[in-house]
């Protein structure tokens, strides 16, 4: 079954790239191949080896071939900053170890605030929150004037009637008078922003502001728009002030770096460590091949574990079907220290060869292990402090 799935995937990628070649777009196309977990099914949903996945980037003439087999630490969160970088957004490289990058995004599409035509005190507007709309969308139109406007098609009287002026309002408002071609009365229940603005201007008025509509200054001006969303004159933008990216652009790696002053590979200049998080476990992996894994349950689950009941990393006891599916009620062969709260592994040797996660060095007195643990515990505190929730002694 596994080989069949790999064959299917291989054929699918081949077909996709063949189409790119057919369109003559290979030189303009960045192709990223990445998986969500290893073929190690037992380790899926953990911070173990299953998190080490294929990550292949191809772009002829751009991506350096020498990148193949790199030992530099990367993860899924780097994909978005990389795409932004190559698209011209140019996110700056994060200098801190947590890799939180602030990016000023390009200006988003213009949007306009919509308001309920009857105002916030109108019962028809109950349960109808304000929202924004794009300029091409269609909504109702109510116009406001800063001076009294004579009704254009009203009956002949000694004193010509004017547009309604609500109590406590400083504007006169209308929903149909003068809003049609040639100044005739016409309801506009489905107009784009440009159409709404032009209709009000032709009537010698303007679109009402959101505060004017909220105050009820357009209430009961006709066209059954008291309980409908109408355009306001309040333009806004969908672009946030800034974007926080929990990763950084891979461009320096893809184009041959990083290197030290002598031109030699220097992985520590790229990233000191990455943080992994799955359910109630977190792990930090260092650039030189160490992994520290910590499991910290909330009090209610820790109380179960304190009774000697084995609880998995999701907080599930052995009787739970998910626990049984993954582990059959026994510790997985490859991860014998699965239930330990603290685990330290040397997962790569100096040749970047994966070792295993069967020898827990957390209590080791070996100087290399002691030094690695101290650095990784500090890294765990740094990373956990930047996250919004608690994690034992690392983030309270």
C-alpha positions, 0 to 999 in steps of 0.5 A: 500500500505504501509503495502504491501511494508513493507511485501515485504521488510520483505520477501526480507530480510528474503530470503537474510538472509536465503541464508547467513545461508545456506552458513554458513556465518552468523558469518562472515557477517555484515548485515546493514539495512538502509533507505533513508527517513522515511515513512513521505512522506511530510517531504521527501526532507527536514531536518525534521523528515523524516531524522530519519531512521531505522539503524540496524546492525547485526553481531552475536558475534561482534555487542553488542545486547545492541546497540538496541534503542541507542540514539547516533547520526549516519548517512549514512556517517558512513557506509563506515568508518565502513566497512573500519575499520572492513576490516582492514583499521582501520580509526582513530576516528575523534576528531573534531566535524565536523568528517572529518577523514583522512585515508591512503588508501591501495595501489591500483593496478598498472597502466601505463600511455598511450600516443598517439604514434605520439606525441603531435604535431601530428594531429592524436593525437588531441583530444586523451588525455593521460590516464592510463591503468591496466597491463592486458589491451592491447595497442600498442607497440613502443620501444626506445633505448638509443643507435643506433640499427641496423635494424635486417632484413634490406637489405644488404648494406655497412652501415646497417641502424639503428632505426629512431632517431627523430630530437631533440631526444636522443633515437632511436625508432621502432614499428616493427623491432626486436619485433617479435619472433626470432627478426623478424619484427612484429607490436604489436598493442594489447599487455599487459604491460608485453608483451610490456616490454618483446618485447622491451627487446628482441630487446635490447631496452626498453619501451619509456617514456611518455616525449619521446613519447610526443616529437614525438621521436616515430612518423612515426616508422610504424604500424599505431600507430601514432594516437593510444594509446601506452604503456609508461614506466611510472608506476603509482598508482590509490591510492590517497595520502589520503582519506577524510571521512565525518564520522567515524567508528561505531565500538565503538558503535557496540561493546558497547561504548562509556561509561564514567569512571564509565562505564555509557553510554556517548553519548556526547563522541561519537558525539556532533552533526550531520549536515543535508543538503537538497537544501537550508536548513541545520540543526544541531541535537545535542546529547541531542535532539535539532535541529536548522534548517536554510534556506538561499536562494541565492539572486535571490531566496531570491528576490522572497521570499521578495515579499511575495511569499512562496518558498519551501526549493528547491527554488520552488514557489507554482505554481511549480508541485513539490511544489504542489505535496508535499504541495498542495500549503499549509503549511504541518500540521506537519511543520507549520514553514516551511517557517521560515528562522530559526527554533529551536525544542526540538525533543527528551525528556529525555527518547529519545521519539520523540516529534514533530516539530510543536513548533518553539522555535527560539524566546523563552526566555527559558534558555534551548532554548537560550543555545541550540540555541547558541551552535547549531549556533556555530556548524552550523558555524563550519560545514558550514566552512568546506563545499565548498559553501556559506550558508548565514552568516554561510559561505560566 
